[in-house]
Amino acid sequence: MNTQKLLQDFQSVYGRKEGLRIYLTVTPGILADFSKMLDHAPAGKRISEEYLLDDGKSKLVLSGIRTGSSSPVTEAVLIRLKG
């Protein structure tokens, strides 16, 4: 997952300062939640989940594959919903 690209996506939706704030406050919890989902998935299975942000402006779509001991998030896409 390219975290720099994800930060840029947040900033393009919310503006530079607000995008950074949202990225720093919201993303860690979402990633922790998704990592738990991956940990409980069967090895080799692709898992995807959508997280709607509270303001309704965007959603973060994560997907990944549990590969055994590690469960990497392989893709993160921020989708603008309004505005």
HELIX and SHEET records of a PDB file:
HELIX    1   1 THR A    3  TYR A   14  1                                  12    
HELIX    2   2 ARG A   16  ASP A   39  1                                  24    
SHEET    1   A 3 ARG A  46  LEU A  52  0                                        
SHEET    2   A 3 SER A  58  ILE A  65 -1                                        
SHEET    3   A 3 VAL A  73  ARG A  80 -1                                        
END                                                                             
